[in-house]
Amino acid sequence: MCGIFGIRAPERDNARLTYFGLHALQHRGQESAGIAVCDEGRLYGLRDMGLVTQVFNEQSLRGLHGQLAIGHCRYSTTGGSHWENSQPLVLRGRERTVALAHNGNLTNVEELREELARQHVRLSTSSDSEIVAAMIANDERPLEEAVAATMSRLVGAYSIVALAESKLLAFRDPHGIRPLCFGRLDDDWVVASESCALDLIGAKLEREIEPGELVIIDDDGCRQVQAVKPAEHPALCIFELFYLARPDSRLLDVEVHGARVRMGEILAAESPVEADLVMPIPDSGTPAAIGFSRGSGIPFSEGLIKNRYVGRTFIEPDQKLREQGVRLKFNPLDEVAGKRVVVVDDSIVRGSTTRKIVVMLFDAGATEVHVRISSPPVVFPCFYGIDFGDADQLIAGKKSVEEVRRHIGATSLAHLSLEGLQKASQRPATSFCRACLDGEYPTPIPAGGKLIKLRLEKTAESRPAARA
């Protein structure tokens, strides 16, 4: 997941604009945040644990002056949730200094770390992102060639923004698994994970960066080169479409909100039910619940009030915090008492959140709780940047739909079909990575079919002390 942002605007307050851009991308990661700037060729930055508003204030933003800036909000999928893995990384190599922010997950990190070790390049984090920065920083070729050579060696998912040699660089893996777009703010250039970040600062979306493309932004303007050959078929993560991306973003020139409403409409046709009201699990289930209500004719109503000062429970770094977050996050309304309710959500991954919500609704007096999910069952692990790298973490990987229904305690449970999901996207199946749903991976996957998040982690004793 993670959110990344970059801007080159010599006459503007780039750190502040990056701060606001990261606000728009905060849904992509809540563990840490950071901004790096380039000031007359000198790279420096600030990063720390916490939300964007916790890491930065007026004083710290005034201290980040530069003609170029990049930013990052982190959701950990390789390496633990501690300070040294926060980004953007600023790495000084033999050939150049590089600041880098990465969204995605590499699957050949062990091989690349061994290569760097043979070159006597020392790494100080357990993040795969540092590997990319080190490869570019220690490559003796000109910058553009060094980036292209690095891209050719990476396997997995990467959308990256970087600063080096007074240039803003943005590049994407040959499959385009994680999103990345760029736009214009008058005569200046902006790069972001999602178009909603461009909207927030008043920039106009130009287009998405193509798979395998490298964008170079410097004094001469914006230039794009096909750094590595794109894959035969693009493979944007379909999880972005039904869960991760903000509804006001555009992916593959499709508005995410509209696609999710269509998912709900198709779900109502595929899995009808007699009920008194349709309600979402807010906020991620709201567009599909609107669609389900339209498609079924059952009135839409809010049945749960969400505490919006609690973050997304799915992306908390461990299960104990997820479970605590569910109890803090939702409270049912009297509206559900005596009613047969249809509860619409975008996905069931581990099942813990849904089970607690079903219990809440029955405790609040609902007579029936019918759960409808606007995606197919998530049954295969993800190796490209979503935090379920092991099928054992997935409830649908171990249980049938009926067994999951019994586990969560619902009156009935139904999922949108894969064909229905694809129809709602208005794009062909060959546009997406659907591996978590159908097991067809666009790249080679780790041996054993598992990706251990902390496989590169140092022992607690060998890590630097935590920052205050």
C-alpha positions as CSV (number, residue, x, y, z in Angstrom):
1,M,0.0,0.0,0.0
2,C,1.8,3.2,1.1
3,G,1.3,6.7,-0.4
4,I,4.0,8.5,-2.3
5,F,4.1,12.1,-3.6
6,G,6.6,14.2,-5.5
7,I,6.8,17.8,-6.8
8,R,9.1,20.2,-8.6
9,A,8.0,23.8,-8.2
10,P,10.9,26.1,-7.6
11,E,8.8,29.1,-6.7
12,R,6.4,27.3,-4.3
13,D,6.5,25.9,-0.8
14,N,7.2,22.4,-1.9
15,A,7.3,20.9,1.6
16,R,3.9,22.3,2.5
17,L,2.4,21.1,-0.8
18,T,3.9,17.7,-0.1
19,Y,2.4,17.7,3.3
20,F,-1.1,18.4,1.9
21,G,-0.5,15.7,-0.8
22,L,0.3,13.2,1.9
23,H,-2.9,14.2,3.7
24,A,-4.9,13.0,0.6
25,L,-2.9,9.7,0.7
26,Q,-3.1,9.0,4.4
27,H,-5.5,6.2,3.8
28,R,-2.6,4.3,2.2
29,G,-0.5,4.1,5.3
30,Q,-0.6,5.3,8.9
31,E,2.5,3.9,10.5
32,S,5.0,6.6,9.6
33,A,5.4,9.7,7.4
34,G,8.2,11.7,5.9
35,I,9.3,14.4,3.5
36,A,12.7,14.9,1.8
37,V,13.7,18.0,-0.2
38,C,16.4,19.0,-2.6
39,D,17.7,22.5,-2.0
40,E,20.3,23.6,-4.6
41,G,21.4,20.0,-5.0
42,R,21.5,19.2,-1.2
43,L,19.2,16.4,0.0
44,Y,17.8,16.2,3.5
45,G,14.5,15.3,5.1
46,L,12.4,14.6,8.1
47,R,10.6,11.3,8.8
48,D,9.1,9.8,12.0
49,M,6.5,7.4,13.3
50,G,2.9,8.5,13.2
51,L,0.4,10.2,11.0
52,V,1.2,13.1,8.8
53,T,-0.2,15.6,11.3
54,Q,1.8,14.0,14.1
55,V,5.1,14.1,12.3
56,F,5.0,17.7,10.9
57,N,4.1,21.1,12.2
58,E,4.7,24.7,11.1
59,Q,8.2,24.8,12.5
60,S,9.3,21.6,10.8
61,L,7.7,22.5,7.5
62,R,9.5,25.9,7.5
63,G,12.8,24.0,8.0
64,L,12.3,21.9,4.8
65,H,13.1,24.3,2.0
66,G,13.8,23.1,-1.5
67,Q,13.0,23.4,-5.2
68,L,12.0,19.7,-5.2
69,A,10.3,17.4,-2.6
70,I,9.0,13.9,-2.2
71,G,6.9,12.4,0.6
72,H,5.8,9.1,1.9
73,C,3.2,7.6,4.3
74,R,4.0,4.0,5.2
75,Y,2.2,0.8,5.6
76,S,4.7,-2.0,6.2
77,T,4.8,-5.2,4.2
78,T,8.5,-5.8,4.2
79,G,10.3,-4.8,7.4
80,G,8.8,-4.0,10.8
81,S,7.1,-0.8,11.9
82,H,9.9,1.2,13.4
83,W,11.7,4.4,12.6
84,E,14.7,3.1,10.5
85,N,12.2,1.7,8.0
86,S,10.3,5.0,7.6
87,Q,10.6,6.9,4.4
88,P,11.7,8.8,2.3
89,L,15.2,7.2,2.7
90,V,18.2,9.5,2.1
91,L,21.1,7.3,1.1
92,R,24.6,8.5,0.3
93,G,26.3,6.0,-2.1
94,R,29.7,5.9,-3.8
95,E,28.3,7.6,-6.9
96,R,25.4,9.9,-5.8
97,T,23.0,10.7,-3.0
98,V,19.5,9.5,-3.5
99,A,16.2,10.2,-1.6
100,L,13.6,7.6,-2.3
101,A,10.0,6.7,-1.4
102,H,8.5,3.4,-2.5
103,N,5.1,1.9,-2.7
104,G,5.0,-1.9,-3.4
105,N,6.8,-5.0,-2.5
106,L,9.8,-6.8,-4.1
107,T,10.0,-10.6,-4.2
108,N,13.7,-11.0,-5.0
109,V,15.1,-9.0,-2.1
110,E,17.4,-11.8,-0.7
111,E,19.1,-12.1,-4.1
112,L,19.6,-8.3,-4.4
113,R,20.9,-7.9,-0.9
114,E,23.5,-10.6,-1.5
115,E,24.6,-8.8,-4.7
116,L,25.0,-5.6,-2.7
117,A,26.9,-7.3,0.0
118,R,29.4,-8.7,-2.5
119,Q,29.9,-5.1,-3.7
120,H,30.6,-4.1,0.0
121,V,27.4,-2.0,0.2
122,R,26.0,-2.0,3.7
123,L,22.3,-1.8,4.4
124,S,20.9,-0.4,7.6
125,T,17.2,-1.3,7.4
126,S,15.0,-4.3,6.9
127,S,13.0,-2.7,4.1
128,D,13.2,-3.7,0.5
129,S,13.0,0.0,-0.5
130,E,16.6,0.6,0.8
131,I,17.8,-1.9,-1.7
132,V,16.5,0.1,-4.6
133,A,18.1,3.3,-3.3
134,A,21.4,1.6,-2.8
135,M,21.5,0.1,-6.3
136,I,20.9,3.6,-7.8
137,A,23.3,5.4,-5.4
138,N,26.2,3.0,-6.1
139,D,25.8,2.6,-9.9
140,E,28.6,4.4,-11.8
141,R,26.5,4.9,-14.9
142,P,24.7,8.2,-15.6
143,L,21.6,8.6,-13.5
144,E,19.0,7.7,-16.1
145,E,20.9,4.6,-17.1
146,A,21.4,3.7,-13.4
147,V,17.7,3.9,-12.7
148,A,16.9,1.8,-15.9
149,A,19.5,-0.8,-14.9
150,T,18.0,-1.0,-11.4
151,M,14.5,-1.4,-12.7
152,S,15.6,-4.3,-14.9
153,R,16.8,-6.2,-11.8
154,L,13.7,-5.7,-9.6
155,V,11.0,-8.4,-9.4
156,G,7.6,-7.6,-7.9
157,A,5.7,-4.4,-7.5
158,Y,7.2,-0.9,-7.3
159,S,5.9,2.6,-7.8
160,I,8.7,5.0,-6.8
161,V,9.5,8.7,-6.5
162,A,13.1,9.7,-6.0
163,L,15.4,12.8,-5.8
164,A,18.9,12.7,-7.2
165,E,21.2,15.2,-9.0
166,S,18.5,17.9,-8.7
167,K,16.0,15.8,-10.6
168,L,12.7,14.4,-9.6
169,L,12.3,10.8,-10.8
170,A,9.2,8.6,-10.9
171,F,9.1,5.1,-12.2
172,R,6.8,2.0,-12.1
173,D,7.3,-1.7,-12.5
174,P,6.7,-3.4,-15.9
175,H,3.3,-4.7,-14.8
176,G,2.1,-1.4,-13.3
177,I,0.9,-3.3,-10.2
178,R,0.7,-0.3,-7.9
179,P,-0.8,3.0,-9.1
180,L,1.2,6.1,-10.0
181,C,0.2,9.2,-11.9
182,F,1.5,12.7,-12.7
183,G,0.0,16.1,-13.4
184,R,0.6,19.8,-13.7
185,L,0.2,22.7,-11.2
186,D,0.3,25.5,-13.7
187,D,3.9,25.2,-15.1
188,D,5.1,22.8,-12.4
189,W,5.0,19.0,-12.2
190,V,3.5,16.8,-9.5
191,V,3.6,12.9,-9.1
192,A,1.3,11.0,-6.7
193,S,0.1,7.5,-6.0
194,E,-3.5,8.6,-6.7
195,S,-5.1,11.5,-8.5
196,C,-7.0,12.6,-5.3
197,A,-3.6,14.0,-4.1
198,L,-3.3,16.1,-7.3
199,D,-6.9,17.4,-6.8
200,L,-6.2,18.5,-3.2
201,I,-3.4,20.9,-4.2
202,G,-5.1,22.1,-7.4
203,A,-3.0,20.2,-9.9
204,K,-4.5,18.8,-13.1
205,L,-4.1,15.1,-13.9
206,E,-2.1,14.5,-17.0
207,R,-2.2,10.7,-17.0
208,E,-1.0,7.6,-15.2
209,I,2.7,6.7,-15.5
210,E,2.9,3.6,-17.8
211,P,4.2,0.2,-16.7
212,G,8.0,0.3,-17.1
213,E,8.1,4.0,-17.7
214,L,10.5,6.5,-16.1
215,V,9.6,10.1,-15.8
216,I,12.4,12.7,-15.3
217,I,11.5,16.2,-14.1
218,D,14.2,18.8,-14.0
219,D,15.1,22.3,-15.2
220,D,14.3,21.2,-18.8
221,G,10.8,20.2,-17.9
222,C,9.2,16.7,-17.9
223,R,10.5,13.9,-20.0
224,Q,9.3,10.3,-20.2
225,V,11.2,7.3,-21.4
226,Q,10.4,3.6,-21.5
227,A,13.1,2.4,-19.2
228,V,12.2,-1.2,-19.3
229,K,10.0,-3.2,-21.6
230,P,6.4,-3.4,-20.3
231,A,4.8,-6.7,-19.6
232,E,2.6,-8.2,-22.2
233,H,-0.5,-7.3,-20.1
234,P,-0.7,-4.6,-17.4
235,A,-1.6,-5.8,-14.0
236,L,-3.0,-3.1,-11.8
237,C,-3.9,-4.5,-8.4
238,I,-7.6,-5.1,-8.4
239,F,-7.6,-4.7,-4.6
240,E,-7.0,-1.0,-5.3
241,L,-10.3,-0.8,-7.1
242,F,-12.6,-2.4,-4.6
243,Y,-10.8,-1.5,-1.3
244,L,-7.6,0.5,-1.2
245,A,-7.9,3.6,-3.4
246,R,-9.9,6.6,-2.4
247,P,-13.3,6.8,-4.1
248,D,-12.5,10.1,-5.6
249,S,-9.4,8.8,-7.4
250,R,-9.3,7.6,-11.0
251,L,-7.6,4.3,-11.9
252,L,-7.3,3.3,-15.6
253,D,-9.4,6.4,-16.3
254,V,-12.3,4.9,-14.2
255,E,-13.7,6.8,-11.2
256,V,-13.3,4.4,-8.3
257,H,-16.6,5.5,-6.6
258,G,-18.6,4.8,-9.8
259,A,-17.0,1.4,-10.1
260,R,-17.9,0.5,-6.5
261,V,-21.5,1.6,-6.9
262,R,-21.7,-0.7,-10.0
263,M,-20.2,-3.5,-7.8
264,G,-23.1,-3.1,-5.4
265,E,-25.7,-3.0,-8.2
266,I,-24.4,-6.2,-9.7
267,L,-24.1,-7.9,-6.3
268,A,-27.8,-7.1,-5.6
269,A,-28.7,-8.9,-8.9
270,E,-26.5,-11.9,-8.2
271,S,-27.4,-12.4,-4.5
272,P,-30.9,-10.9,-3.7
273,V,-32.3,-11.0,-0.3
274,E,-35.5,-9.9,1.5
275,A,-34.7,-7.2,4.0
276,D,-35.8,-3.9,5.5
277,L,-32.7,-1.8,5.0
278,V,-29.3,-1.8,3.4
279,M,-26.4,-0.3,5.4
280,P,-22.7,-0.1,4.7
281,I,-19.8,-0.8,6.9
282,P,-18.4,2.8,6.7
283,D,-16.6,4.1,4.9
284,S,-15.2,1.5,2.6
285,G,-18.6,-0.3,2.1
286,T,-20.6,2.9,1.4
287,P,-20.5,3.1,-2.4
288,A,-21.3,-0.6,-2.9
289,A,-24.1,-0.3,-0.3
290,I,-25.6,2.6,-2.4
291,G,-25.4,0.4,-5.4
292,F,-27.0,-2.5,-3.6
293,S,-29.9,-0.3,-2.5
294,R,-30.4,1.0,-6.0
295,G,-30.3,-2.4,-7.5
296,S,-32.5,-4.1,-4.9
297,G,-35.0,-1.3,-4.1
298,I,-34.3,-1.8,-0.4
299,P,-34.0,1.5,1.4
300,F,-30.4,2.7,2.2
301,S,-29.7,3.8,5.8
302,E,-26.8,4.3,8.1
303,G,-26.8,1.6,10.7
304,L,-23.3,2.2,12.1
305,I,-21.7,5.4,13.2
306,K,-18.0,5.5,12.6
307,N,-15.5,7.3,14.8
308,R,-13.4,8.9,12.1
309,Y,-10.6,9.6,14.6
310,V,-9.7,5.9,14.6
311,G,-7.7,4.7,11.6
312,R,-8.3,1.9,9.2
313,T,-8.4,-1.3,11.2
314,F,-7.1,-3.4,8.3
315,I,-3.7,-1.6,8.1
316,E,-2.8,-1.6,11.8
317,P,0.5,-3.5,12.1
318,D,-0.7,-6.4,14.2
319,Q,-3.9,-8.4,15.0
320,K,-4.3,-7.2,18.6
321,L,-4.4,-3.6,17.5
322,R,-6.9,-4.5,14.7
323,E,-9.3,-6.1,17.2
324,Q,-9.0,-3.1,19.6
325,G,-9.6,-0.8,16.7
326,V,-12.9,-2.5,15.8
327,R,-14.3,-1.9,19.3
328,L,-13.3,1.8,19.1
329,K,-14.4,2.4,15.6
330,F,-18.1,1.6,15.2
331,N,-21.3,2.0,17.2
332,P,-24.8,0.8,16.0
333,L,-27.9,3.0,15.8
334,D,-31.4,2.3,17.0
335,E,-32.3,2.2,13.3
336,V,-31.4,-1.5,13.1
337,A,-33.6,-2.6,16.0
338,G,-36.3,-5.0,14.8
339,K,-35.0,-4.9,11.2
340,R,-33.7,-7.4,8.7
341,V,-30.5,-5.6,7.6
342,V,-28.2,-6.1,4.7
343,V,-24.7,-5.2,5.7
344,V,-22.4,-4.3,2.7
345,D,-18.7,-4.3,2.8
346,D,-15.9,-4.4,0.2
347,S,-14.0,-7.5,1.4
348,I,-13.5,-10.1,4.1
349,V,-9.8,-10.7,4.7
350,R,-9.2,-12.1,8.2
351,G,-12.9,-12.1,9.3
352,S,-12.3,-10.5,12.7
353,T,-13.9,-7.1,11.9
354,T,-17.0,-8.6,10.2
355,R,-17.6,-11.0,13.0
356,K,-17.6,-8.3,15.7
357,I,-19.9,-6.0,13.6
358,V,-22.4,-8.8,13.1
359,V,-22.5,-9.4,16.9
360,M,-22.9,-5.6,17.5
361,L,-25.9,-5.5,15.2
362,F,-27.7,-8.5,16.7
363,D,-27.0,-7.0,20.2
364,A,-28.6,-3.7,18.9
365,G,-31.8,-5.6,18.1
366,A,-31.4,-6.6,14.4
367,T,-33.6,-9.6,13.7
368,E,-31.5,-10.8,10.6
369,V,-28.0,-9.7,9.4
370,H,-27.3,-10.5,5.8
371,V,-23.7,-9.8,4.8
372,R,-23.0,-9.0,1.2
373,I,-19.4,-8.5,0.0
374,S,-18.6,-6.5,-3.1
375,S,-15.6,-8.6,-4.1
376,P,-15.0,-12.3,-4.5
377,P,-13.5,-14.3,-1.6
378,V,-9.8,-13.4,-1.0
379,V,-8.2,-16.8,-1.0
380,F,-4.6,-16.4,-2.2
381,P,-1.7,-14.4,-0.5
382,C,-0.4,-11.1,-2.0
383,F,3.3,-10.6,-2.6
384,Y,3.0,-7.1,-4.1
385,G,2.2,-4.8,-1.2
386,I,-0.9,-5.9,0.7
387,D,-0.3,-7.3,4.1
388,F,-1.4,-10.9,3.7
389,G,1.6,-12.7,2.3
390,D,0.5,-16.1,3.8
391,A,-2.7,-17.9,2.9
392,D,-3.1,-19.0,6.5
393,Q,-4.0,-15.3,7.3
394,L,-7.0,-15.5,5.0
395,I,-10.2,-16.9,6.3
396,A,-11.6,-17.7,2.8
397,G,-8.4,-19.7,2.1
398,K,-9.3,-22.2,4.8
399,K,-13.1,-22.1,4.9
400,S,-16.0,-22.3,2.5
401,V,-18.5,-19.4,2.2
402,E,-20.9,-21.3,4.4
403,E,-18.2,-22.0,7.0
404,V,-17.2,-18.3,6.9
405,R,-20.9,-17.4,7.4
406,R,-21.1,-19.6,10.5
407,H,-17.8,-18.1,11.8
408,I,-19.0,-14.5,11.5
409,G,-22.5,-15.4,12.7
410,A,-24.4,-13.9,9.8
411,T,-27.9,-14.9,8.7
412,S,-26.6,-15.2,5.2
413,L,-23.4,-14.4,3.3
414,A,-22.7,-13.8,-0.4
415,H,-19.8,-12.4,-2.4
416,L,-19.7,-10.6,-5.8
417,S,-18.6,-13.0,-8.5
418,L,-15.2,-12.4,-10.2
419,E,-17.2,-11.9,-13.5
420,G,-19.3,-9.3,-11.7
421,L,-16.3,-7.5,-10.3
422,Q,-14.7,-7.4,-13.8
423,K,-17.9,-6.1,-15.3
424,A,-18.1,-3.3,-12.7
425,S,-14.5,-2.2,-13.5
426,Q,-15.5,-1.6,-17.2
427,R,-12.0,-2.8,-18.1
428,P,-10.8,-6.2,-19.4
429,A,-9.5,-8.9,-17.0
430,T,-6.1,-8.5,-18.7
431,S,-5.8,-5.0,-17.1
432,F,-5.5,-6.3,-13.6
433,C,-3.6,-8.4,-11.2
434,R,-6.3,-10.6,-9.6
435,A,-4.0,-13.1,-8.0
436,C,-5.5,-12.8,-4.5
437,L,-8.8,-13.9,-6.1
438,D,-7.7,-16.4,-8.7
439,G,-4.1,-17.4,-7.9
440,E,-2.7,-16.2,-11.2
441,Y,0.4,-14.2,-10.4
442,P,2.0,-11.8,-12.9
443,T,5.6,-12.4,-11.7
444,P,7.5,-15.3,-10.1
445,I,6.5,-15.7,-6.5
446,P,8.5,-16.7,-3.4
447,A,9.4,-20.4,-2.9
448,G,6.8,-22.0,-0.7
449,G,4.1,-19.5,-1.6
450,K,4.7,-17.3,1.4
451,L,6.2,-13.9,2.0
452,I,7.3,-13.4,5.5
453,K,7.0,-9.7,6.4
454,L,9.8,-9.7,8.9
455,R,12.2,-12.0,7.0
456,L,14.9,-9.3,6.9
457,E,14.3,-8.0,10.4
458,K,17.2,-7.5,12.7
459,T,16.9,-8.8,16.3
460,A,15.4,-6.3,18.7
461,E,18.9,-6.1,20.4
462,S,20.6,-5.1,17.2
463,R,18.2,-2.4,16.2
464,P,18.8,1.2,17.0
465,A,17.0,2.5,20.0
466,A,13.5,3.8,19.3
467,R,13.2,7.6,18.9
468,A,11.3,9.6,21.5
